[in-house]
Amino acid sequence: MLTFGVTVLPDPPYTRLLELMQMAEEHGFDNGWTYDSHILWHESYPILALAADRTKTLKLGHCVTNPGIRDPTITASYYATLHEISNGRAVMGIGRGDSSRRVAGLQPVKVAEFERSLVMIKDLMNGRPVEWNGKELRLEWVREELPPVEMWVAGYGPKALAVAGRVGDGVIIQLADPEIIGWIMDTARRAAEEAGRDPSELKCHVCAPSHISDDLVDAREQVRWFPAMVSNHVMDLIERYGYDSEIPEALTEFVKARKFYDYKDHSRVGAAHGEFVTDEICDRFCVLGTPEQATKKLKQLEALGVDHYNIYLMTHGQEDTLAAYRDSILPQFDRVTA
């Protein structure tokens, strides 16, 4: 069964995020997500706590936080606290860090340190004892009756995906291209199986913009920023693995036309760094068009095994997008009433 979420920027004013998350809940969405990039936008950790107080059923978390910009024990304690405040509705999305770290002059967390931190965070936030910095630590106040906080791990390359397979409850994939999704999940599930885990239990979370309109030309202009954002991660992969590797050409080929990236326009409609993105890439990476066209693609993703589709709600007409999903798209999918 495909569940649905929205990601809202923690842009000033913070009340706008709360308004949109409340609206998403009212419209039947399952999850509310936000970015974690404390220089570009508001510090999102306290805003998520406010969202927990203003909603009743929406599961809440970052898409994504990282274990490097804050001490990992803080991240673990925060999520355990959010879980308490929301009465069991916290879900962690976590990656190696892009804008949050690069804007502050730092590189993404190295893969080995990433995995070490994730193992500790997952145990600590769920009330299990850990050893960290030579100390035995435990959050004694974690409520045992709450369900565990799930950890969804973002990645594109083989090494990060292997971490997702070994440690994560799910994989976060920032694009809606079926071919690439298939390769990513196969890679992560192979690592899960090698680690003695059940690969079928590893969930698939796809996040990408969705603009519902019969004006496809305008819809594509609304989302060119998104494949450009993805290209940041792809450039890292190419630097490490080159163009001739196991990584599918469907993911690497489009960045050859990339010229630059300006984090001041990160996730902004009309960003100049998105001008190199073709119409074809917009269509492959996003969910665009009429409600019928969007539903057709989402059904394709569901058949592929995608468990959660998360709209990056960073296009114009945010209320219209939510209403289109409420009226024409969500009713086409099996839903569980909270």
N, C-alpha and C positions, 0 to 999 in steps of 0.2 A: 504494500500500500504506500503510495506516494504522499508524504506530508509536505506542508508548504510553510515557508518563512519569508521574512523581509529583513534586509539589512539597511539601517538608517545611519547616515553620518552623524557623529556627535558635534555637529556644526553649531555655532551660535545662531539663534538662542537655543539653549538646551531644551526648552519647553517644546520646541518643534519635534524633537525626537520622541518625547513623551506623548505628544498628540498623535503622531503617526503610529506609534506602537499600540496605543489604545484603539485607534481606528482599525489596525490590522487584526487585533483580537476580536473586535466587534464584527469584522467581516469574515471571520472563520479561519484565520491563519493560526498555525500551530506554534511558530517560533518567532522571536524578535532578536535580531542580531545587531551589533554595531562594530565599527572599526576601533582599533587601539593605536592611535598615533597622536601623542599628547602635545606635540609642537604644532602640527597642522591644524588641530581642532581642540575642542575641550577635552580635558582628562575624562575618559569615558567610564572609569570604574565607579565613581559616585553616581553618575547618571544612570547606570544600569541598576543600581540599588534603588534609585527613585522609580525607575520603570517597574521594578518588582513590587513596589508599594502601590503603584497606580494601575496594575493589571491583576487579573485573577487566574487565568489559565495559560497565558503565554509563557513558553519556555524561553529563557533568556541567556545570552552569552555573547562572547566576542567572535567575530569572524574576520580577523583572528587576533589574539594576543600573542605574546612570545615570552620565553623564559629568560631573556637577556637584558631588557630595559629596566626591569625591577628584579630584586632578589627573588628567586623562585619560591622561597618559603612564603613571601608576601602574596604571590599569585595564588598559591595553594590555599592560604588562609582566607584570602578574599573570596575565592569561589566557594569555600565551605561556608563562609558568612552569607554570601548571596543565596546559597541553597537554603540556609536557615531563614533568611528574610522572606524568601519566596515560597517557603514551605515545599521545597523539593523541586523547583523549576529551573535550576541552573544547569547549563550545558556548556562545557568549555570547548571553544575552537582555538587551536594554537598552532603556530608555525615558527619558522626560524627568525622572522622579523624582516620587514621590508622598509616601508616609510618610517615607521617608529624609530628604527635604528639608523637608517641612512641619513635622515634629516639631522640627526644628532651627531653625525660624523662617525658612525659605527657600521660595521659590516654585519650581515646576518650571522646568527650564532652557528658555530661549526657543528657539523652533524653529530660527532661523538658527544659533545657537550649537550647538544639538543636532546639526544636520547637519554643521557644520564639524568638530565633535569626532568624530563617527562616521566620517567619511572618514579622519581621521588615525588613529583607534584601529584601524580595520580593516586599514590598511596596516601600521602599526607592529607590531601583535601577530603579523602574519604574515611578519615579517622584511623588509618592503619599506621603503625610505628615505622619510622624511617631512620636511617643513619645518614647524617649530612654534616659535612665539615667536622667530622670526628665526634659528633654529638648525636645522642639518641633523642629524637623528637616525636611528639605526638600531639594532635589537637584533641585534647581530652573532652572537649565540649561538643564534638560532632554528634548529631542525633542519629543513633543507629537505626531508628525506624524509617528514616527517609531513604528513598532509592539512591543508589550511588550516583555521583556526578560523572556523567559520561565525558570522555575526552576524544574530540574529533581533531585529527591531525592533518594539516595542510602540507602539500608537497607536489612537486612535478618530477623531480629527478629520481633515479633508481635508489640512491642512498637514503634520501628523505622518505621516500615511499616505503622502503624497508623498515624504517623506524615506525611509520604508521602501522604497518602490518604487525610488527612485534609488540607494540605498546598500545596503539589506539583502539578505541571502540568503533571508529569510523574514519573515513578519508574525506577531506575537504578538497574539492576540485573547482578551481576558479575558471570554468568555461563549460559550455553546454554542447560540445562537439562529441557525438557518439563514438567516433573512432578513437579519439584521444582518451575519452573516459574509459573505454574498454581496455586500452593498454595500461592506464594508470591502475585500475582496479586489479587487473591480472598481476601486475608487478607487486602491488601491496599484498595481495592474497597469497602469492607464492612465498613471500617472506613470512607471512603469518603461519602458513603450513610448515615451513622449515623450522619455525620456533615452537612447534607443537600446539599451535592454536587452531581453532576451527575457522578456516578461511571464509566459510559461508556466513559467519557471524559478523564479519567486518562490514559495516554499513557504508553507503555511498551518499555523500552530500555534495550536490552541485549548486554552485552559486554563480549567477550571471544576471545582467540587466534584462528586463523585459519591458518592451514598449508596445502597448496594444493600440493599433491604429491601422486604418486602411491606406494610410500614406506611408508606404514603405521607405520612400526616399527620406522623409523627415525622421522616421524611426531609426534609420541607420545613422543619421547625423547625431541623434541623441546618444549613441552608444560607442562611437569610434574611440572614445577615451579608454574603453574597457580592454579591448585587445592590446592597446598600447601599454596599459598597466600590466597585463599578463606578460608582455614582452620583457619587462624588467627581470622576471624570474627566468624566462627563456634565455636571455643573454647570459645569465649566470651559468645555466646548464651548458651553453655552447662554449663558454670560457673553460669549463671543466672537461667536457666530453668531446667538443668539436661537433661539426655537422654530421660526420659519418660515425654514428653510434647506434645503440639500440633504441634511442629516443625517436619516436616516429617523425617523419618529415612533415606530417600534418601539423605538428607543433612548432617545429623549428624554421620551416621555410619562410613564413611570413615576416620574420623579423629582419630579413636581409634588406628590406626597404626602410627600416627604421633609421632615423637621423639623430634624435635626441630625446630626452625626457626631462620635464620640468616638474619637480615635486610641488611647486606652488599651485599647479593646476591638477594635482592628483585627484582622480575620480571626479573631474569636472566636465560637464557637457561643453563642447566647443574647444577643448584643450588643443593647442596647436600641435602638440606632439602626437596627436592621433590622426593627423592628416595622411599618413602613409598607409593607414588601415583600409583595405579594400571592402567593397560591398560584400563579397563572398565571405570574408572573414567575419564581418558583422553578423551575417546570417548564420554561420556555423557556430560562433562562440556565444550567441545570445538567443533569446526567445522573442521573436518579433512578428508583427503583422496583425491580422484580424484575430478575434478570439478563436475562430476555427483553426487558423494556421498555428497559433500558439498551442492550442490544445493538442493538435496533431503531433507537434514536436514533443510536448510533455508526455504524451502517451508513448512515444518512441523511447524516451528516456526511462519511463517506468518499466517498459518491456525489457530494457537493457539491464534493469536491476537497480536503478537509482532509487534511493529510499527517501531523500529529502531534496526539494528544490527551493532555493532561497533567492528571492528577487533582490538584486542590488538596486535599491530604490533611489537612484541618483540621476534620474532623467526628469524632464519637465512633466507636469501633470501627475504628481504622485497620488493625489486623491483619485484621479481618474483611473490610474493603474490598479489601485486597490479595489475600486468599485467594479472594474471590468472582471477582475478575478472573482470577486464575490458573486456577481450576477451571471457570468457566462462560462467561467473556467472551473472554479472549484466544484460546482455541481456535477461536473463530468467525471469526477473521481470519487472513489469510495472514501467516505469520511467517517471519523470516529468523533462523536460529540463529547466534548470535555465535560 
